[in-house]
Amino acid sequence: MTLDLSYINEQPSEAQEEAVRKAVEQECIRAISTYLSEVADAMETNGIETLNAPSIRAMAETLNQRLETNDEPAN
């Protein structure tokens, strides 16, 4: 039985690479934003104010705004 490995030499298009990069970046940002929100909730619940919750929420919101920007088509 012959195994066709010709696909190994195929290169993804620049558009495909960009789409993958963007999708990975969005999921990373989404995960970080969710984590920061959970940290802020834990800080509020436990009365921890070394880092204040509004600052962490602001960081999460900034990341969420970047997600919205990444959803827009590139020019």
C-alpha positions in Angstrom: 0.0 0.0 0.0 1.4 3.4 -1.1 0.9 6.3 1.3 0.4 9.7 -0.4 2.4 12.3 1.5 2.4 14.9 -1.2 0.3 17.2 1.1 3.4 17.7 3.2 5.0 19.9 0.6 1.9 22.2 0.3 2.3 25.6 1.9 -0.8 27.3 3.4 -1.6 30.6 1.8 -0.8 33.9 3.5 -4.5 34.4 4.1 -4.8 31.0 5.8 -1.8 31.7 8.0 -3.2 35.0 9.0 -6.6 33.5 9.8 -5.0 30.9 12.0 -2.8 33.5 13.7 -5.8 35.7 14.4 -7.9 32.8 15.7 -5.2 31.6 18.1 -4.6 35.2 19.3 -8.4 35.7 19.9 -8.7 32.5 21.9 -5.6 33.4 24.0 -7.0 36.9 24.7 -10.4 35.4 25.5 -8.8 33.0 28.0 -6.7 35.7 29.6 -9.7 38.0 29.8 -11.8 35.3 31.5 -9.0 34.5 33.9 -8.6 38.1 34.9 -12.3 38.4 35.5 -12.2 35.3 37.7 -9.2 36.7 39.6 -11.1 40.0 40.2 -14.1 38.1 41.4 -11.9 36.1 43.8 -10.3 39.3 45.0 -13.6 40.9 45.8 -15.0 37.8 47.5 -11.9 37.5 49.7 -11.4 41.2 50.3 -7.9 41.3 48.7 -7.0 44.8 47.6 -3.3 44.5 46.9 -4.2 44.7 43.2 -7.6 46.2 43.0 -10.4 44.5 41.1 -11.4 47.6 39.0 -7.8 47.6 37.6 -8.0 43.9 36.7 -11.5 44.4 35.2 -10.1 47.3 33.1 -7.3 45.0 31.8 -9.9 42.4 30.9 -12.1 45.0 29.2 -9.1 46.2 27.1 -8.5 42.6 26.0 -12.2 42.2 25.1 -12.1 45.4 23.0 -9.1 44.0 21.2 -11.2 40.8 20.4 -13.9 43.0 18.9 -11.2 44.8 16.8 -9.8 41.5 15.6 -13.3 40.4 14.5 -13.3 43.3 12.0 -12.0 42.4 8.5 -8.4 43.4 7.8 -7.8 46.2 5.2 
